[in-house]
Amino acid sequence: MKTIISRASRPIMQVARAFGFPFFLGKSCGVIEFFSAKSPADQELLEMIGSVGQQIGQFQERKRAEEKLAQLLISERTALADSEKANRLKDEFFGDAVA
């Protein structure tokens, strides 16, 4: 068991187990840390952390999908504007040629 020391150098808690995992959202990054004073592994805690990790992953997937959709919409609007411009230029060209 290890003792966690605060900045004031007073023990905060006795830690038997600790773990953390990083998460990334765009350029930001963080670490979720968990500490337990219980010596044997707590199955309920491990299941909860697994669930949290899955939810963070799903959130990241949704954000990436939203970003991709936004990029596709911009590309579609650009292509539509370009095709409308090309049609106008064609109509102007052939309109002048007929007259």
ROMI-117330 format. One record per atom (N, C-alpha, C): x, y, z; residue in one letter; atom name. Coordinates in pm, whole numbers, plus 50000, padded with zeros to 5 digits. Each point is the difference from the previous one (the first is absolute). Example, Ala and Ser with C-alpha at 12.3 -4.5 7.8 and 13.67 -1.06 7.14 Angstrom:
<tortis>
TORTI  east north    up r  a
TORTI 51319 49431 50780 a  N
TORTI 49911 50119 50000 a CA
TORTI 50090 50120 50000 a  C
TORTI 49965 50105 49928 s  N
TORTI 50082 50119 50006 s CA
TORTI 49923 50109 50073 s  C
</tortis>
This chain:
<tortis>
TORTI  east north    up r  a
TORTI 50084 49883 50000 m  N
TORTI 49916 50117 50000 m CA
TORTI 50088 50123 50000 m  C
TORTI 49962 50100 49920 k  N
TORTI 50074 50126 49993 k CA
TORTI 49917 50110 50060 k  C
TORTI 50067 50099 50051 t  N
TORTI 49931 50116 50056 t CA
TORTI 50010 50114 49900 t  C
TORTI 49886 50058 49964 i  N
TORTI 49998 50116 49912 i CA
TORTI 50024 50123 50087 i  C
TORTI 50095 50084 49958 i  N
TORTI 50036 50118 50076 i CA
TORTI 49948 50124 49927 i  C
TORTI 49938 50089 50073 s  N
TORTI 49951 50124 49940 s CA
TORTI 50115 50100 49993 s  C
TORTI 49972 50115 49943 r  N
TORTI 50101 50105 49992 r CA
TORTI 50043 50047 50138 r  C
TORTI 49911 49990 50095 a  N
TORTI 50031 50041 50136 a CA
TORTI 50075 49890 50075 a  C
TORTI 50036 49894 49929 s  N
TORTI 50074 49886 50055 s CA
TORTI 49926 49928 50112 s  C
TORTI 49869 50001 49992 r  N
TORTI 49920 49921 50093 r CA
TORTI 49938 49884 49923 r  C
TORTI 50001 49882 50057 p  N
TORTI 49940 49887 49929 p CA
TORTI 49853 50024 49970 p  C
TORTI 49959 49969 49878 i  N
TORTI 49860 50014 49960 i CA
TORTI 49929 49866 50017 i  C
TORTI 50062 49895 49950 m  N
TORTI 49937 49869 50011 m CA
TORTI 50103 49890 49975 m  C
TORTI 49970 49882 50048 q  N
TORTI 50080 49883 49971 q CA
TORTI 49946 49940 49870 q  C
TORTI 50087 49974 49904 v  N
TORTI 49957 49947 49870 v CA
TORTI 50058 49860 49981 v  C
TORTI 49911 49905 49974 a  N
TORTI 50044 49864 49970 a CA
TORTI 50007 49979 49850 a  C
TORTI 49907 50062 49928 r  N
TORTI 49995 49986 49854 r CA
TORTI 49974 50137 49938 r  C
TORTI 50060 50020 49886 a  N
TORTI 49976 50124 49926 a CA
TORTI 50016 49971 49852 a  C
TORTI 49920 50067 49922 f  N
TORTI 50019 49992 49855 f CA
TORTI 49940 50124 49936 f  C
TORTI 50041 50026 49880 g  N
TORTI 49949 50114 49926 g CA
TORTI 50004 49968 49853 g  C
TORTI 49918 50071 49924 f  N
TORTI 50008 49984 49856 f CA
TORTI 49980 50135 49934 f  C
TORTI 50073 50021 49890 p  N
TORTI 49993 50130 49931 p CA
TORTI 49880 50003 49906 p  C
TORTI 49956 50120 49971 f  N
TORTI 49901 50017 49895 f CA
TORTI 50038 50125 49921 f  C
TORTI 49968 49996 49872 f  N
TORTI 50036 50108 49909 f CA
TORTI 49874 50050 49931 f  C
TORTI 49983 50130 49998 l  N
TORTI 49889 50062 49930 l CA
TORTI 50059 50114 49919 l  C
TORTI 50021 49974 49874 g  N
TORTI 50066 50101 49918 g CA
TORTI 50142 50018 50049 g  C
TORTI 50035 50122 50033 k  N
TORTI 50135 50027 50049 k CA
TORTI 50009 49987 50151 k  C
TORTI 49884 50002 50069 s  N
TORTI 50007 49989 50145 s CA
TORTI 50015 49856 50044 s  C
TORTI 50063 49985 50111 c  N
TORTI 50024 49867 50054 c CA
TORTI 49981 50007 50150 c  C
TORTI 49955 49892 50054 g  N
TORTI 49984 49993 50143 g CA
TORTI 50027 49859 50049 g  C
TORTI 50005 49984 50127 v  N
TORTI 50019 49868 50059 v CA
TORTI 49896 49983 50110 v  C
TORTI 49932 49889 49994 i  N
TORTI 49907 49967 50106 i CA
TORTI 50074 49905 50093 i  C
TORTI 50009 50038 50128 e  N
TORTI 50074 49920 50097 e CA
TORTI 49904 49944 50104 e  C
TORTI 50030 49878 50043 f  N
TORTI 49918 49935 50101 f CA
TORTI 50092 49940 50106 f  C
TORTI 49960 50016 50124 f  N
TORTI 50076 49948 50113 f CA
TORTI 49907 49918 50088 f  C
TORTI 50054 49895 50058 s  N
TORTI 49921 49918 50090 s CA
TORTI 50083 49962 50121 s  C
TORTI 49938 50008 50117 a  N
TORTI 50067 49958 50123 a CA
TORTI 49982 49851 50022 a  C
TORTI 49910 49937 49922 k  N
TORTI 49977 49857 50013 k CA
TORTI 50113 49925 49932 k  C
TORTI 50049 49896 50066 s  N
TORTI 50109 49923 49943 s CA
TORTI 49956 49908 49887 s  C
TORTI 49895 49920 50015 p  N
TORTI 49961 49917 49886 p CA
TORTI 49932 50085 49894 p  C
TORTI 50008 49954 49876 a  N
TORTI 49937 50073 49890 a CA
TORTI 49849 50005 50022 a  C
TORTI 49943 50115 49979 d  N
TORTI 49857 50020 50016 d CA
TORTI 49933 49982 49864 d  C
TORTI 49934 49886 49980 q  N
TORTI 49940 49968 49870 q CA
TORTI 49897 50105 49957 q  C
TORTI 49923 50049 50094 e  N
TORTI 49898 50101 49968 e CA
TORTI 50066 50128 49946 e  C
TORTI 50110 50040 50063 l  N
TORTI 50072 50118 49955 l CA
TORTI 50057 49978 49860 l  C
TORTI 50058 49883 49978 l  N
TORTI 50057 49971 49868 l CA
TORTI 49892 50002 49892 l  C
TORTI 49883 49946 50029 e  N
TORTI 49890 50002 49903 e CA
TORTI 49954 50143 49973 e  C
TORTI 49994 50082 50105 m  N
TORTI 49959 50138 49983 m CA
TORTI 50100 50076 49913 m  C
TORTI 50128 49978 50024 i  N
TORTI 50104 50067 49922 i CA
TORTI 49995 49954 49855 i  C
TORTI 49974 49872 49979 g  N
TORTI 49985 49950 49863 g CA
TORTI 49885 50070 49930 g  C
TORTI 49892 50022 50071 s  N
TORTI 49884 50069 49944 s CA
TORTI 50034 50145 49968 s  C
TORTI 50071 50067 50090 v  N
TORTI 50041 50139 49977 v CA
TORTI 50090 50007 49876 v  C
TORTI 50092 49908 49988 g  N
TORTI 50089 49998 49885 g CA
TORTI 49923 49982 49869 g  C
TORTI 49899 49912 50001 q  N
TORTI 49918 49980 49881 q CA
TORTI 49923 50126 49965 q  C
TORTI 49946 50067 50100 q  N
TORTI 49924 50123 49974 q CA
TORTI 50089 50111 49945 q  C
TORTI 50121 50011 50050 i  N
TORTI 50093 50099 49948 i CA
TORTI 50033 49967 49855 i  C
TORTI 50023 49873 49971 g  N
TORTI 50027 49958 49862 g CA
TORTI 49884 50030 49907 g  C
TORTI 49877 49973 50044 q  N
TORTI 49882 50030 49918 q CA
TORTI 49988 50150 49976 q  C
TORTI 50027 50079 50103 f  N
TORTI 49996 50145 49986 f CA
TORTI 50100 50046 49894 f  C
TORTI 50122 49945 50006 q  N
TORTI 50102 50037 49903 q CA
TORTI 49957 49960 49859 q  C
TORTI 49943 49881 49984 e  N
TORTI 49953 49957 49868 e CA
TORTI 49892 50094 49948 e  C
TORTI 49907 50039 50087 r  N
TORTI 49894 50093 49958 r CA
TORTI 50058 50134 49955 r  C
TORTI 50096 50052 50077 k  N
TORTI 50061 50129 49964 k CA
TORTI 50073 49990 49866 k  C
TORTI 50071 49890 49978 r  N
TORTI 50070 49983 49872 r CA
TORTI 49900 49991 49885 r  C
TORTI 49890 49928 50021 a  N
TORTI 49897 49988 49897 a CA
TORTI 49937 50136 49971 a  C
TORTI 49975 50079 50105 e  N
TORTI 49944 50135 49981 e CA
TORTI 50095 50088 49920 e  C
TORTI 50130 49991 50030 e  N
TORTI 50099 50079 49928 e CA
TORTI 50006 49958 49853 e  C
TORTI 49997 49869 49977 k  N
TORTI 50003 49949 49862 k CA
TORTI 49876 50045 49924 k  C
TORTI 49884 49993 50065 l  N
TORTI 49876 50045 49937 l CA
TORTI 50007 50148 49965 l  C
TORTI 50051 50080 50091 a  N
TORTI 50014 50144 49974 a CA
TORTI 50091 50025 49881 a  C
TORTI 50110 49925 49990 q  N
TORTI 50091 50014 49886 q CA
TORTI 49932 49958 49871 q  C
TORTI 49922 49892 50004 l  N
TORTI 49929 49955 49881 l CA
TORTI 49896 50102 49956 l  C
TORTI 49931 50061 50094 l  N
TORTI 49902 50103 49965 l CA
TORTI 50066 50121 49935 l  C
TORTI 50116 50038 50051 i  N
TORTI 50073 50112 49939 i CA
TORTI 50042 49963 49859 i  C
TORTI 50050 49878 49981 s  N
TORTI 50040 49955 49867 s CA
TORTI 49881 49997 49905 s  C
TORTI 49887 49953 50050 e  N
TORTI 49880 49992 49916 e CA
TORTI 49954 50140 49960 e  C
TORTI 49998 50092 50094 r  N
TORTI 49959 50138 49968 r CA
TORTI 50095 50065 49901 r  C
TORTI 50129 49974 50015 t  N
TORTI 50098 50054 49907 t CA
TORTI 49979 49943 49861 t  C
TORTI 49979 49869 49991 a  N
TORTI 49977 49936 49870 a CA
TORTI 49872 50052 49936 a  C
TORTI 49895 50018 50079 l  N
TORTI 49874 50053 49948 l CA
TORTI 50018 50142 49948 l  C
TORTI 50070 50084 50076 a  N
TORTI 50025 50138 49957 a CA
TORTI 50083 50002 49872 a  C
TORTI 50100 49913 49991 d  N
TORTI 50083 49992 49879 d CA
TORTI 49917 49956 49879 d  C
TORTI 49913 49901 50020 s  N
TORTI 49920 49952 49887 s CA
TORTI 49899 50106 49957 s  C
TORTI 49942 50073 50095 e  N
TORTI 49907 50107 49965 e CA
TORTI 50072 50111 49923 e  C
TORTI 50122 50032 50041 k  N
TORTI 50079 50101 49930 k CA
TORTI 50032 49953 49859 k  C
TORTI 50037 49873 49986 a  N
TORTI 50031 49945 49868 a CA
TORTI 49876 50004 49910 a  C
TORTI 49884 49969 50055 n  N
TORTI 49876 50006 49922 n CA
TORTI 49969 50143 49956 n  C
TORTI 50020 50097 50089 r  N
TORTI 49976 50140 49964 r CA
TORTI 50095 50043 49888 r  C
TORTI 50128 49964 50014 l  N
TORTI 50097 50036 49897 l CA
TORTI 49965 49935 49866 l  C
TORTI 49957 49874 50005 k  N
TORTI 49960 49930 49878 k CA
TORTI 49881 50069 49936 k  C
TORTI 49898 50034 50084 d  N
TORTI 49881 50067 49948 d CA
TORTI 50035 50136 49941 d  C
TORTI 50090 50074 50068 e  N
TORTI 50041 50129 49948 e CA
TORTI 50074 49984 49867 e  C
TORTI 50086 49901 49993 f  N
TORTI 50077 49977 49878 f CA
TORTI 49908 49964 49885 f  C
TORTI 49914 49902 50020 f  N
TORTI 49911 49956 49893 f CA
TORTI 49890 50101 49974 f  C
TORTI 49961 50073 50103 g  N
TORTI 49901 50106 49980 g CA
TORTI 50056 50109 49910 g  C
TORTI 50127 50036 50018 d  N
TORTI 50063 50101 49916 d CA
TORTI 50023 49946 49859 d  C
TORTI 50029 49869 49988 a  N
TORTI 50027 49941 49870 a CA
TORTI 49871 49993 49916 a  C
TORTI 49885 49980 50063 v  N
TORTI 49874 49989 49928 v CA
TORTI 49952 50138 49955 v  C
TORTI 50024 50099 50080 a  N
TORTI 49949 50135 49971 a CA
TORTI 50075 50067 49890 a  C
</tortis>
